[in-house]
Amino acid sequence: MSRFSRRDFLITTAGAALASSMAGPALAGLETPKRGGTLIGTWGGFEPQSLFVPPGGGSSPYFTSTKVLERLIRLTVDLKFEPVLAVDIKPSADFKSYTIKLREGVTWHDGNPFTAEDVVFNAMQYWKPISAGVSLDALEGAEAVDPLTVVLKFKAPVPEFFLKSVLAGKSGLVIPKHIYAGSNIITNPVNNAPIGTGPFKVKEWVRGSHVEYLRNEKYWNPGLPYLDRLVIRWWRDPASRAAAFEAGQLDIGTFNPIPMPDIARLTSGGKFIAETKGYANSAWVTTIEFNQRRDIFRKREVRQALLQATDRQFIADTVFFGRARPSLGAVHSSNTIFFTKDVQDYPFDVKKAGKLLDAAGFPVKDGSRFKLSLVSAGWFEENIKIGQYVKQAFEDLDITVDLAVPDRATSLKRIYSDYDYDVAISNNSGSIELIPSTTQYYTTDGIVKGAAFRNATGYSNPKLDELVARMTVETDEPKRIALAKDFDRLATIEAPLLPMVDLEPVTIVRSDVRNHSATADFMGESWAELWLDR
C-alpha cells in the first residue's frame, strides 16, 4: 500500500462528482463501457449461511449482501471517502454531532422511498446495537430534520475519520425500516433475500449452487449497473474454481479463489489477470485463538509458549507460497496509520516454548504435557494445511492434539456459538480503522454468543477495553495513534488470539472484465461499475 496523508482520508467528494466517480476509470476516456451480459463470480470460500447476516457473519454473506445493500459513503482505491446514499457528512465544531445530507430520488427495491427515517432506524436499531459494537457507544440519538437530512448526536466527541470509516465499513450497510421495524433484525427471513437500494436485486438463491441477481432498472444512478445479470457461484475447493475458469464457467474470483501454484499457469496466456488491488481496506489474516473458558489457556504463559512454538515464516512460505508474511501484532502490517513494530514478538523457538510451559506448571508427564482440542475452520483449503502443521508443532512440544477440520457451518457453530474448542485456527479481516474491525476480537463488547468473527475466546481485560473506549472519543490524531499502538502492544502481550500471517489476497479475473478492483474493499462493493468487453 502506498503511503498517504490523514488529510487525504478526510476528503469527501461533492455529490455532483459522483456520477463520474462511480463509473470509474473506464469513463475517464480510456474505453466506452458496454452494457448487458452476465458476469459469473465467486470467492475463495464457501456458500454463506444467509445472503445477509446482520451482525457480520464473515466474508461470504458480506460478499453476497453488498450487491444489494449500500452504505452512506464508501472508500475508493485511493483511500478517499466518496458519496453513495449520502452526499455530505459534516461534523459540528465540537464533533458531538454530525449532519448527514441524503441523496434525492433513491428507492428501495420494493418501490418504497429511501428517507432520513431509514437512517435514523439504522443508527439506533441496527448499527449501534448490532453491527458496530463499541464504535457507536457514544451515539445517543438520531433525528430526521427533514426527509433528506439526519443529525446524529453523540455524548462525547467522535473523530471524523473514525465515524466515516464506520459508515463506509462492514457495519455500515443500510437496511429498510419498513421491512425490519418491529422484527428481530438478526432472524428476519428477508435476510435470505435482502431488499436494498443497490444496483442489483436478488432473483433467487439456489442453495448449494448459486445466487442470481438481476439489474435494478430503477437504480438511483441511471447509468448503472452495466451488467444485466450477476451470478455468484460456489465451488467446493480451489482446484474446482481453477477448472471453472479454464472451462469458461467463471469470470472473476476474489480472495485467492484458486490454488496459489496455479496462478502463474492460469495467467500466463493473457486470458486471465491476477490483481492484488482492491484489498486496502480489508486486511486479511489467519489467526490462532485460545479459549479463555479453559483453565489452562487463562495462563498467559501457555498462550505465549504455543505462539513461540509456531513457525509463521514456514506457514507464509509453504502454505501460502510466499503470498503472505508473518504477522507481528494485532494490527496488519499494511496499515500505515496504526501499525507499529514496537510489540511483543514470538520468534520460532521450540526450546524456549518448552521452558515457558515448564515454568507455567506443565512439564512432560507420561509422555505428554496436556491434551487439547484444535479446531481448524474448514472454509479455506489453507486452514486445513495450517491445522495439520500446528498439530505437528504442538506435538513437538509433547502436547497431545485432537485435530478437527469441520465444514463451514460446523466451524462457525463450534467456534462462535458453542465455544467447543481449546485452540482454533480462523480468519478475519480488518479495515484501516481499527474500531470495531480489529478491536472487537479483543474487547469485552465483542463477546456475542453466536455472532461470527468476533471475540470467541471470551477474553476480557478492563485495561484493553478502556484503551479502545478512549480511541473512540479522541479527536487529536497523534494521541489517537498513540492509543492504538498501546492497544496493539497490550493485545500482543496478552495474546488471547493473534494473527499468524498477514495475507496478500489476489483476485483472478478474465481480461475482458473491465473496471474491477477500483475500490478499497472491492469484494464488499456493489459491482455496479463492472462491464464486459465482449
C-alpha angles and dihedrals in degrees: 000000000000119000116259138178128253088238090061089058093056096054113112113186120230118264092244090064094055100091093061096038093050090051089058133206095326090075092052090089099275100103139352111240118240120222128226137025137103125276119202114203141171141169136228095268144052140286116293125249087234133000088244125025109187098205091049111268098193136277100309098064089036089058094050099041097050093066087065108025121059137197132228092250139000139208119245126219086259088057097248124133116241134179126270114152091352122058096192138015115187129179125218118244092264094043090236095116137031127202114213122197113201131212118262124236099025118145134183118245091261091057100258115133121254108233144164089271088067091055092047089052092048093048097050104026104032116017099039101042102029121017109025104040118184091357090081097034090117093055107111103165149000126204132191103221091181134341092284103032129077129180118203114202125203132193090220136024114286120202113241096227091048095052094044090050090054092049092047094043139082093282094052101075112134119230128190117265094207090059101041106030111112093014137094100266093203096053101031108133091226087076086080090058106019123204114217146148095256132121094262134054124208111250099175144334113218102195114229092020123044150316118238124209129191129207115273101233091194097050113150091240099060094199093060149117102032094196123079093204139017124195124189112197132184128218126194098238142003094259090058090052091051089052090049091054091051092047092053093248096117133049105181139009126186130207105025098317097174135043108284094233088059096057096084093045095048094047098042096089097053095244092105134037130209108216125187097181120098099058102084093112095038109062108185126209140171110231138201112211130194119208108233090197088076113081093222093058094050085077107090092206090062092053092047092049093054091049089050089053093055118090102214094179089058090053092049094047101037108029096034098030091233095309091116137046132215113273119238105192144344092292119074114249092234092064101103094186104049108017118112133179090207096097137106109284127208107202115189108272119147094185093053090047090054092051091051090054092047090052091047090058100261108113121162111278122178090349098309139073095204141316126255138180114235117198115192110193106239100212094099127046088222090059089059091054092044091051090053091049095047090050090056092044092053092045088055084064090054093255118143109230130197104197122200126180105189126185119261098274094046092044091054091048096047096045105033106024109027097025084219100163143074097209124013133195107211141143139236140175127219133198127226087264108069097209116111102345095067105014095056090072090063108029128087093239088060091068101100113151110231094013107121123225099019133097102324094157094071091229114161126180121167091206092056092044089052093052091053092045090054091049090057093061103032109109096176105096101212091046091049092050090050091052091050091053090049087053091051093049094050094043091051094049093047092043102188082157133350138184112257098193134012106227127221102209123207132202118215113208139166111255092238093061108098136202098019127144093026098132135063091249104029096168090057098045128098098252089221091138098054117109139174122241095208 
